[in-house]
Every structure is written in structure tokens, then in C-alpha cells.
Amino acid sequence: MNQNTSVGAKIKALRINKKYTLKDLSALSGLSTGFLSQLERGVSSIAIDSLAKIADILGVSLASFFEDNYADSEKMVCRRYEARFSQISPQVLQYILSKNEKKYDMMPRIFELMPITNTDKPEMYTHIGEEFIYVLEGVITVFVDDREYELYPGDSMQIDSTMPHNWINKTNNIVKILSINTPNPFKNTNNEQK
């Protein structure tokens, strides 16, 4: 995000928070509504004295328009190309969707399940917490206790993970699901923050 876009976005957010219209801000600052509109869209730049006047009207310091939140946001944002990949088994690939999987209570992951030849009921497992599954592509078969469920794209399921459960891909195509577990099995238990 360039400087003009960043400053404009901050002005717009502050203006809306104050419940000012562009016309209100124009009247208070002496700047035209057309110019302010361009400024908020990052199309125009602004002289520092005019920006200082807007900062005063909006009740913030001039420096607040130049503070860089980029580094903090990049610690939270996990870009697609940054998702860490691992192969859990020959049939299951995992992508961790967190920049810091040891920090948070939830663990979001995408699993890709390859077709399998043995479609018998898989070995069931249990663990503490809850599990949420959302089908992105394909058809997944989910086993919970003695029941079997087929989930299609757009379907979701939330279970108590202490119940015996597992899932497999009985189809001829790759299945892709979003899974969120709580508690996070990777979280640091000693409250270590990175």
C-alpha cells in the first residue's frame, strides 16, 4: 500500500468513525469535497499543514498517519504461498493456515485427501476439544461413533472430538477440506509468545 493510499484510508476510517460526511470534513477543513474524496481514495497527496488540520479535526496526532502497521499485519496474515505443507500419510496432505501455529487457541488447516482403494471404515480416534470441517472440493465420508456422513462442497460439520471419529475419501477425485481444531495441538502450553 503506497503512502497516499495509506493516509487516505486512515482519514476515511477516522471520518466515518466520527460520523462526518465528506461535506462535513470539507466545511471544517476548508478543503473541497472533491479533493477530500480523491485523497481518501489515494489519488491525491496532501500538504503537511492541511493534513495537520485534518488530524486536529479528527482528534488524532499527525504522526498517526505515518505509523506503519504493516509489520504487525504481516505477522497475522498468512499468504497462500506461505502456508506450510506437510504430508501426514500417503493419502493426506496438510497446509497450516497460520503464521504462528504455536500462539493461538484454534488451528486452521486445509487437508487434501487422495483417493484410497480400501474404503472400509478407518481406525477411529479421539482427542480433547472440538473439530470443524468445511468441504471445499469433492465428497468426504466422515465417521462419528457408529454413523457415517457424506459431505459435499459447501457442507460443514462440527463435532465434539472426544467422540470416536475419522474421515476418508472414497471417491476417485482429490477432496479438499478446511478443518479447524480447538484446542490447537501445536500451541505452546507455557504461554510462550513468538
Disulfide bonds with the S-S distance in Angstrom:
none
